Amino acid sequence: MNERFPESVLVVGCGLIGTSLARAISSRLPDITITGVEIRPDYRGIAAECGAFASIDADVPRASRFDLAVLATPVDVACRQLPAVAAVADVVLDVCSVKRDICQVAERFNLRDAFAPTHPMAGLSTPGPTHATPDLFAGRTWITIAGWPACRRVYPLLETLGARVVELPTPDLHDAAMASVSHGIHLASLTALLASDALATDRQGGWAELTGPAFRDVTRLAESPTQFWRSTLLANRDHVLSYISALQTVLGDIAAALTAADGDSIEQWLARAQSVHKKWKEERL
């Protein structure tokens, strides 16, 4: 890799994130040669049509050498792939939403100087390369972990893609944060959907024809791929369990207020949520 950008990139996993990354690099840095790896034939075919990849194979090309490799697979798969991919690349960057396990693998294989643990806060509820876009990372936070020298080497590339790089001090802090702002939110969304479905069992056809934008916005995450979420939730289960405990406490508060028909407590609960949301928007801006 030169001082700023790689000349050759290997993208392992040509789903939404991997193909969007390839398209983003290709559109902004067209001189970079991008090779893909994807085990699913249908994904390979769709990703190949976007024009960002020089070639897409079903397995890691062992006879080639790359300046940068990107692991854009679920965290359990990325942990298994990391040693083999590191053998053909100067730097390996991952985009997994759980960091502890893969950082431990990197430590075990002495890859601290060559591995860049990162996580772009970008995505869609629909999986696969069909909806991949070169602008997926523009304006989005891209998290890196302190103490991993390779992260500094990929900063210019991430910033060129339009991302806002944010460094967190430890993998564990990253995973705790994701349990609150991503993984737990996903579970809350699915819980809302399942609860609505359970209460609609006495109506033929359910409540689908009665739903509006709010229901669709809250429950759209149910379209996300189940295998991805299975591995993610298991990898981050301790922090997710802490989120669930906090969620149960908050729901218990509003349940108690409703049970007591305590309008003042209900209003305070709603105002507190509104205040937190306002603070979040101000900090995000």
C-alpha positions in Angstrom: 0.0 0.0 0.0 1.3 3.4 -0.9 1.2 6.4 1.5 -2.5 7.0 0.9 -4.3 4.4 -1.1 -3.9 0.7 -2.0 -3.4 -0.3 -5.6 -5.1 -3.7 -5.2 -8.1 -4.6 -3.0 -9.6 -8.0 -2.2 -13.2 -7.9 -1.0 -14.3 -11.1 0.8 -18.1 -11.2 0.8 -19.9 -9.5 -2.0 -23.2 -8.8 -0.2 -24.6 -5.3 0.5 -21.6 -3.9 2.4 -18.8 -5.6 0.3 -20.3 -4.7 -3.1 -21.2 -1.2 -1.9 -17.6 -0.8 -0.7 -16.3 -2.0 -4.1 -18.6 0.4 -5.9 -17.5 3.3 -3.7 -13.8 2.6 -4.2 -14.3 2.1 -8.0 -16.3 5.4 -8.4 -13.8 7.5 -6.4 -10.5 5.7 -7.1 -10.9 4.0 -10.5 -7.2 3.0 -10.8 -7.6 0.5 -7.9 -8.0 -3.1 -9.0 -10.7 -4.8 -7.0 -11.1 -8.6 -6.7 -14.1 -10.2 -5.1 -14.7 -13.5 -3.2 -18.2 -14.8 -2.8 -19.4 -18.3 -2.2 -23.0 -17.7 -3.4 -23.3 -18.0 -7.2 -26.3 -15.7 -7.3 -24.5 -13.0 -5.4 -21.4 -13.4 -7.6 -23.5 -12.9 -10.7 -25.3 -9.8 -9.4 -22.1 -8.2 -8.0 -20.2 -8.8 -11.3 -22.9 -6.8 -13.1 -22.0 -3.6 -11.1 -18.7 -3.3 -12.9 -16.6 -2.5 -9.9 -14.8 -5.9 -9.7 -12.1 -7.0 -12.0 -13.1 -10.6 -11.1 -15.1 -12.5 -8.5 -14.0 -16.0 -7.3 -15.6 -18.5 -5.0 -12.5 -18.8 -2.8 -9.6 -16.6 -1.8 -7.0 -16.6 -4.6 -3.9 -18.0 -2.8 -1.5 -17.2 -5.6 -2.2 -13.5 -5.6 -1.0 -10.6 -3.3 -3.1 -7.6 -2.3 -2.4 -4.3 -0.7 -5.7 -4.4 1.2 -8.2 -7.1 2.0 -11.7 -6.5 3.4 -13.6 -9.0 5.4 -17.3 -8.2 4.7 -18.8 -11.4 6.1 -20.6 -12.2 9.4 -18.4 -12.1 12.4 -18.1 -15.9 12.9 -17.2 -16.4 9.3 -14.7 -13.4 9.4 -13.0 -14.9 12.4 -12.4 -18.2 10.5 -11.3 -16.4 7.4 -8.8 -13.9 8.9 -5.6 -16.0 9.1 -6.0 -17.2 5.4 -6.8 -13.7 4.1 -4.0 -12.1 6.1 -1.6 -14.5 4.3 -2.4 -12.9 0.9 -2.7 -9.2 2.0 -0.5 -6.5 3.5 -3.4 -5.1 5.5 -6.8 -6.7 6.4 -9.8 -4.6 7.3 -13.0 -6.0 8.7 -16.4 -4.4 8.8 -18.0 -6.6 11.5 -20.4 -5.2 14.0 -18.8 -7.2 16.9 -15.1 -6.6 17.5 -13.9 -8.6 20.5 -13.9 -12.0 18.9 -12.1 -11.0 15.7 -9.6 -8.9 17.6 -8.8 -11.9 19.8 -8.2 -14.0 16.7 -5.9 -11.3 15.3 -3.9 -11.3 18.6 -3.7 -15.1 18.5 -2.2 -15.1 15.0 0.1 -12.1 15.7 -1.7 -9.8 13.3 -1.9 -6.6 15.4 0.2 -4.6 12.9 -1.6 -5.9 9.9 -5.2 -6.0 11.0 -7.5 -3.0 11.1 -10.7 -3.6 13.2 -13.3 -1.2 11.8 -17.1 -1.0 11.5 -19.1 1.3 9.2 -22.4 2.4 10.7 -24.1 2.0 7.3 -26.5 -0.6 5.9 -30.0 -1.4 4.7 -32.5 -3.9 6.0 -32.4 -5.7 2.6 -29.4 -8.0 2.2 -27.3 -8.9 -0.9 -25.6 -6.9 -3.6 -28.8 -5.9 -5.5 -29.2 -2.7 -3.5 -25.5 -2.0 -3.2 -24.7 1.7 -3.7 -21.4 3.7 -4.0 -22.9 6.3 -1.6 -23.7 3.9 1.2 -20.9 5.3 3.4 -21.1 9.0 2.6 -21.7 11.0 5.7 -21.8 7.8 7.9 -19.7 7.1 11.0 -17.0 4.5 10.4 -15.6 3.2 13.7 -12.0 2.2 14.3 -10.4 0.8 17.4 -7.4 2.5 19.1 -4.1 0.6 19.4 -4.3 -1.1 16.1 -1.7 0.6 13.8 -3.2 -0.7 10.6 -6.3 1.5 11.2 -4.3 4.6 10.6 -3.2 3.2 7.2 -6.8 2.9 6.0 -8.0 6.3 7.2 -7.3 8.1 3.9 -9.4 5.5 2.0 -12.3 5.7 4.5 -12.4 9.4 4.4 -12.2 9.4 0.6 -15.4 7.3 0.6 -17.1 10.1 2.5 -17.1 8.4 5.9 -16.6 10.2 9.2 -14.0 8.2 11.1 -14.6 7.8 14.9 -12.0 6.0 17.1 -13.1 4.0 20.2 -10.6 2.9 22.8 -11.4 -0.8 23.1 -13.2 -3.6 21.3 -15.3 -4.2 24.4 -16.5 -0.6 24.5 -17.5 -0.9 20.8 -19.5 -4.0 21.4 -21.3 -2.5 24.4 -22.2 0.6 22.3 -23.5 -1.6 19.5 -25.7 -3.5 21.9 -27.4 -0.2 22.7 -27.6 1.5 19.3 -27.8 -1.4 16.9 -28.2 -5.0 18.2 -30.7 -4.2 21.0 -32.6 -1.9 18.7 -32.9 -4.7 16.2 -34.3 -7.0 18.9 -36.7 -4.3 20.1 -38.0 -3.9 16.6 -38.6 -7.6 16.2 -40.2 -7.8 19.6 -42.7 -5.1 18.7 -43.6 -7.0 15.5 -44.0 -10.3 17.3 -46.1 -8.7 20.0 -48.4 -7.1 17.4 -48.8 -10.4 15.6 -49.6 -12.3 18.8 -52.4 -9.8 19.7 -53.8 -10.1 16.1 -54.4 -13.9 16.2 -58.1 -13.5 16.8 -58.5 -11.5 13.6 -58.5 -13.2 10.2 -55.7 -11.7 8.2 -54.2 -9.9 11.1 -53.7 -6.1 11.3 -51.7 -5.6 8.1 -54.3 -3.5 6.3 -54.5 -1.1 9.3 -50.8 -0.3 9.6 -49.2 3.0 8.7 -45.7 4.5 8.2 -44.8 4.2 11.9 -45.4 0.5 12.0 -43.4 0.0 8.8 -40.5 2.2 10.1 -40.3 0.4 13.4 -40.5 -3.2 12.0 -38.6 -3.0 8.7 -35.5 -4.6 10.4 -37.3 -7.9 10.3 -36.3 -8.1 6.6 -32.6 -8.4 7.6 -30.9 -11.8 7.1 -31.4 -14.2 10.0 -28.0 -15.9 9.7 -26.2 -12.6 10.0 -28.2 -11.7 13.1 -27.8 -15.1 14.7 -24.0 -14.9 14.6 -24.0 -11.2 15.6 -26.3 -11.7 18.7 -24.4 -14.7 19.8 -21.0 -13.0 19.5 -22.3 -10.0 21.5 -24.7 -11.8 23.8 -23.4 -10.5 27.2 -23.9 -6.8 26.1 -27.2 -7.6 24.4 -28.4 -9.3 27.5 -27.6 -6.1 29.5 -29.6 -4.1 27.0 -32.6 -6.5 27.3 -32.4 -6.1 31.1 -32.5 -2.3 30.7 -35.4 -2.6 28.2 -37.4 -4.7 30.6 -36.8 -2.1 33.4 -38.0 0.7 31.2 -41.1 -1.2 30.0 -41.8 -2.1 33.6 -41.9 1.6 34.5 -44.5 2.4 31.8 -46.5 -0.8 32.6 -46.6 0.2 36.3 -47.8 3.7 35.4 -50.5 2.3 33.1 -51.6 -0.2 35.6 -52.1 2.5 38.2 -53.7 4.9 35.6 -51.0 7.4 36.7 -51.2 10.1 34.0 -48.5 12.2 35.6 -46.0 9.3 35.5 -47.0 8.5 31.9 -46.4 12.1 30.9 -43.0 12.1 32.7 -42.0 8.9 31.0 -43.0 10.3 27.5 -41.2 13.6 28.2 -38.1 11.8 29.3 -38.0 9.8 26.1 -38.6 13.0 24.1 -35.7 14.7 25.9 -33.3 11.8 25.3 -34.3 11.8 21.6 -33.7 15.6 21.3 -30.3 15.2 23.0 -29.4 12.4 20.6 -30.3 14.5 17.6 -28.2 17.4 18.8 -25.2 15.3 19.5 -25.5 13.5 16.2 -25.5 16.8 14.3 
